[in-house]
């Protein structure tokens, strides 16, 4: 793959405050072979006035303004995929930003390894004002088989924490289960699971992406509502149904039950009926929770696998 065309999808909802910085960070990339697809999901702030400033930019191929909110950012992802003409896809979340070399660095990985289906980089977590809070990611760059990455990391939690840090091949999308579009917050986890199992992936240990956490972003809203924990259970059920994990790995689902109860007690919007259901599952499987927690501690400490698929 030489000089691949990249489709940059910007799904926006009420991010007027960050949108100009986001779009400018894309247009100022050192890698120039890309198109920009801007999708607005019926924002009620002044996002449209920001978007209109870029309508005549030569890189902007599509601006799509929803007349009704879709209810899920992942439905917007799918709409962007249908419009994309590139060999590679970058979902650039509208409240994040990046270094000018982001695309060049990640595209280089695809040019050096034809087996790759996905690359991602180290992210710096920033607040609403752009102040750095922490960094996320591995200590060293690597290329690895996607199924090994799934077995070691991705089945346990959404290790690829921010979509803006990822570039992936468009031609793997038809093999992705559309179940990811039914989620509000955890659809990216399902999406990465489906893609990484189709080939190799690479990680670039450079802080090229800036992942913004603030009171109106999806991650914060999902945590505050308690939906994040209930959706994590649905992701484990998805993996079981697809036979990506067996019973023993499925015990991880019980740990999600624990998290749901713990966070649910602290969240005002948490569904009481679901909390009751999870509480019963926790009582019924407390011993299994303790056993699985011990196994995962041993795995992390000694860096080997005790649980087989």
N, C-alpha and C positions, 0 to 999 in steps of 0.2 A: 504494500500500500504506500504510494508515493503522493505527497501533496493532496491528501483526501479533502473533499468538500465537507464542511461541518455545518449542521443545522443547529442553531442555538435557539432553544425554546425558552421564552420568558413568560411563565404563567403568573399573572398578577391579580391580587385582590386587596384593595385598600392599602397599598404600600406607597402612596404618593410621596411620603417623606424620604424614602430610600430609592425610589425608582430611577431618578436621573443619574445618581451615582452608579446604580447597577447597569443601566444601558450604556453609559459612557465607559465603564470598565470593560465592557465587551467590545465596543467600537474602537477602543484604543489598544486592542491586542496586537502583539508583534506578528502573529500569524494571521494572514488576511483572507484566506480562502474559506469564507463562511457566509451564511445567510442568517438573518435574525427574524424569528417569528414571535410576535408579541400577542399574547392572549390575555384579555381582561375579563374576569368572571363577574361582571355586573358590580363593579366597585361603586361605593356610595361616597367616596371622598373625591378629591380632584385629580385622581390618577389619569383620567382621560386627557386632561389639559397637558400633562407631561408627555403622554404617549404621542399626542398629535404633533409635538415638536420634532418627532423623528419619522414622520410619515414619508417624507421625500428622501430619506437617507438611502444611498445606493445599496447598503447591506440589508436593509429591511425589506423582506419579500412579502410578508403578510402581517396585517394587523386585524385581529378578530375581536370584536366587542360583543360579548354575550348580552342578550336582552333579558335573560333570566339566569340567576346563579345556579351553577351546576350541582352544588352540594358536596363536591369532592375535588380536591386539586388533581387527583389522578385521572379524572375524566378529562381535565384540561390537558394533561400529559398526552393522553391518547389522541385528542384532537390535534395537538401539535405533531405527533408522529404521522398522522394522515397527510399533513401538509408538507412535511419535511422532504427535501430533495437530496440531502447530504448522504455521504457514506457513513459519517459519524454523527452522533447526537450528543448535545450538551444541554441539560436542563438547568438553566441559570435562574435560580429562585430570585424573585424580584426584590427581596430585602437583603440579599447578600451582595458581596463584591469580591474582587480578585486582583491578583497581580497581572500586569500587562503580558507576562510570559506564560500565563496559565495554559492557554491552548497550545502554544508551541511545545512546551514541555510534555504535555500529555499526548499530543499527536506524534511526537518523536517516538514514544513507546510503541505505537501501532506500526510506525514505519520500520522499526527494528525487529518486530516479532509478529508474523502473520497469524499466529495462533490466538492472539489476544482478542477477547470480545469486550473487555472492559478495563479501564484504568481509573485510578483515583489517587488523590494526593492528600498530604497533611493539611488539616484545616486549623485556622486560628479562630477561636470563638470570640466574638466581639459583642458589646452591648449596643443599645440604641444610638449612642453617641460615637461609636467606632472605637471605643477603648477595648484593648485586648484583655480578655478574662482568663483564657487558658488555651492550650493547644491539644488537638486530638490526633491520634494516629500511631503508627508503629515506629520503632526506632530506626529501622533500616528499610531501604527500598528492596522490592522483590518482584519476581515473576513466578507464578505458581498455577497449578491446575485448579480450576474453579471448584471441582468437587472436593478436593483436599481442603481448600479454603472454607468451603461450606462445613465440612466435618470438624474442622478445627475451631472455627469462629462463628460463621454466619447462622448456623442453626440455633445458637445459644442466645444471640441478641442481634439487633441490627448494627453490625460493626461498621457499616458504611453509613455514618451518621448524618451526612448532609448530601443531598442530591447535587448541589452546586459544585461539589468536589469531583464529579464523575463525568467521564466521556465514554460512550459505548457505541458499538457497531449497530447500525440501523437494521441490518439483515437478520439479526437474532430476534427482533421484536415479534414476528409472526409465531414463534414457538413459545411466547410468554402467555401463561394462563391469564385471561381477562379478569380473574377474581380480584386482582389488585385494585381495579377501579371501584370496587364496592367498599373500600376502606376510606376513612376520613384522615387518619394520621399514619397508619402502618402499611399503606399500600406500597411504599418504596421498599420496605423490607421484603415483601413478597416479590416485588419486581427484581430486586438484586438477586434473590434466591434463584429465580427462574433464569436469569441471564448468566450468572456465574457457572451454572451447571452445564452450560453449552460450550465451554472452552476454557481458555486460560485468562488470568487477569494479572494486572500489574499495579504495584503501589509505588508512588513517587514520594520519597521522604523530603519534600520541600513544602514550606508553608505558602502555597500559592492561592489558597481559597480562604475567604473570610466569612464565617458562618455567624449570622447575627441572631442573637437571642434577645427578645423584647416581649412586652406584655401582649402584643397582638399577633405574634407569629404562630404558625400552626403547632409547633412543638409545645409551646407554653400553654396554648389553649387546650391541647389534648391532655397534658398533664393535669391542668387545673380542673378539668371536667371528670377525670378518672377514666376517660375513654381509652387512653393509651394502654392502660393495664388490661382492660377487657379485650381490646384488639390484639394484644400480644397473645392471648389465649387462642383467638381465632387464627392467628398465624401458625401456632403449633398444631392446631387441628388441620389446617391446610397442609402442612408438611406431612402429617400422618396420613391424610387421605391420598396424597400423591405418592406415598411410600418412600419419601425422602428420608424419613427416620422411622425406626422401629419402636417397639414398646418402651425399651429402656431409655432411649433418648427422649421419648415422649413424656417421661417423668418430669422433664423440664417444664412441661405444662403446669405441673402442680406448684412449681415455684412461682409461676406467673399468678397462680391463685393467691399465694401469700402476698405478693406485691399488690394485687388488686385490693385486698382487704386493708392492708396498711395504708395505702394512699387514699382508698375510698373513705376512710373515717375522717380524713382531713379535707376532703373536697365537698363543697356545698352542693354541687350539681350531680354528684354521683348517684347512680340509680340504686335505690334501696332494694329492689327485687333482685338485681344482679348481685349485690353485695351478699344477700342472704344465700343465694345459690353458691357463690364462691366460698363462703364461710363453711358450708356443709362439705364441699369438696376438700377444703383444708383439713377439717376434723377427720374426715375419712382417710386421709392420706398423709397424716403428719409424720409417721415413721418413714414413709418413702421420701418425703421432702428432706428430712434430716440426712438420710442415706445418700440421696443424690447430691445434696449440698457438699457433703464430705468428699464424694467422688470428684466433684468439680474443683474443690480446693486442692486435692491431690494432683489433678490434671494440671492446674495452673502452676503448682509448686514444682513439680518434677517434669513438666513438659512432655508428657506421653499420654496415650489414650487408654483409658480403662473401659470405655463404653464402645462397643462395636455397633455398626449400623444394623 
